[in-house]
């Protein structure tokens, strides 16, 4: 009797589970077909439960990471810089082509030797608190970024500034300690009023959006700044909320459910959940260099032949196929394609997959039987984990055994990046400013952030020459030489710039891709 | 109670030393250089010996000062109190749902033990208990959010904006938390009532001419409630400590979401304060359950 009952209940259990699962799968298909009829319904429903999002007065943007700070000096993460791009403006500002255009300044000049940067302030630029941007504010801001107690991540760059001279009310000269014609890109950093000291609590800038409120782990709310100086590039959407979505698995659900209108860097796996009739999916690059970064001071990676062998063994296209459905752009050195001035597509072909050549090089280096090493990869970055898995397969073909060790992002920052206590890692390296040094300076042998321990006197000399050069053509060609050295010496195994999928509700359009971490919300407008 | 808190916080402090990465590496990210790391560690007091850091923290904690969050540059008390209100609301709502479901179902199935309906409920109970909350959470999101459009998944509204909308959003996560516990509670209530019903005093009560309902509500329930109370107390404690999975699935900025994020950030002051909150809740609830035991059954006090 008892046995019978157990059997009965087990079968009922199995049956009801099956029904549950079927209902779940059915639900997915259902929304696909019913979403067209229920679009109107969704928008009215969501306006009751979420922030008003049925109209085009409000844009809800999802970000996975909470921001570091509202103070541009303390902004470290890409997510933070992307948000602050809309609140603060520098003397110059990058556009989508990577040009630096005068913003708070109306024009600028660089002395022939590259040591004095002169700015003429634009008339009528106002801060969000209503005051005018003055020469004193410019001096104050630059000195604040240089000061090690307030400057944060920019101190090392601004340490080059010798002094800031106020010529008159509308003219400011920035004098550098040594010539540097690449310095202009650092003047994209926000100018802030000298009267406001705690920007974290009271963020005041001059950008197209002004700060409204911030709730940790919840959101940052911005609104259109009506007195923005440039009517052509003023904001279109009055209210913008950056929502922190800590659970990346729910992005698809939140977009489809109407809680989010815009999400950039959507994982490829989530794209299938996005209702096509409500959203546009745009594809761009993430503007980073994903590579199998090798610890050059760790045997056997101290032998250039071993590094080259690994480069010959892998096929970036196969990685792109596996990780992001074939999307992405191959890179052959530490430069990403959107940086068109410096990007060299020919370096992609330095190491085309050649298993025999790879084996030869390994044998020459004394590793005919292969060897094994560990890739430490951040578990917070699924694309890098998946890339590691493909690498493991590809390297097995030349007899190299890969162990993949997933570690937490903070452990990665500490063990791999700061302490350099690792063999190899897969990560994406990005640019903090729109100039060549931000992608190349870290490979100078004694650079504080040379986490791969790359050591090449040839590179060091070429790089130093490039920095010192004041002739634009010569300078560009020297930077390109640096890229060539990184490729030829196989400093690391360069793979790709990952694709970035931007999902935008079709009530809006106007999204633009930038060649570095910037998201310009002001360009987004109601769809025509 | 205080000793428990001291031990918990000390263990926590020591475990911070075991995991790699500290607030400085997290805050500086990829712009870290050895000099900047050293400077920041000094600023945060992380270069001091661990025990000294701990004693300082403890001293401040005793005077009610929980410190300032490394990441949010905000007093921890201020930061956490806003998150605790969220978790508190979610917990109370879940608890109410649990009671509303568990008691009628438990009592009904006990009274009609062995009936067809009882057996069906038993099976359904098993199924519900077997479904992990993240799965039921996703199902609830799909069914009520995407198909019936009763709420917008992820469309959390802060209580500072609108209390009805805030509570409205919490209803479905609360159901996800309440369901498996209600199923367990209902089973426990049923079992407990049946056990009491087989005792001698129940037979005596019947022999005095009481009706089934009379016996059940006047005699049996009071005794049957004792073991259930412990479970209810534990459930409430767990709910107040925050349901990590459900807060994550529904993107609710409650205490466990904050705790998890802060561990990732190595935001020690926030982690410590959040864990202290959770430990205190568990201790207080256990104490209250003990007190209630004595009120319901004075004999337990004598033991």
Interface residues (C-beta under 8 A of the other chain):
Chain A: X9 X12 X13 X16 X17 X20 X23 X24 X27 X28 X30 X31 X34 X38 X41 X42 X45 X46 X48 X49 X50 X51 X66 X68 X69 X76 X77 X148 X153 X155 X156 X200 X201 X215 X216 X217 X218 X243 X244 X245 X246 X247 X250 X253 X254 X256 X257 X258 X259 X260 X408 X409 X410 X411 X412 X413 X414 X415 X417 X418 X429 X432 X448 X449
Chain B: X19 X20 X21 X22 X25 X26 X27 X28 X29 X30 X31 X32 X33 X34 X35 X36 X37 X39 X69 X71 X72 X73 X74 X79 X82 X83 X119 X122 X123 X124 X126 X127 X130 X131 X138 X139 X141 X142 X143 X145 X146 X147 X149 X150 X151 X152 X153 X154 X155 X156 X157 X158 X165 X168 X169 X248 X249 X251 X253 X257 X258 X260 X261 X264 X265 X266
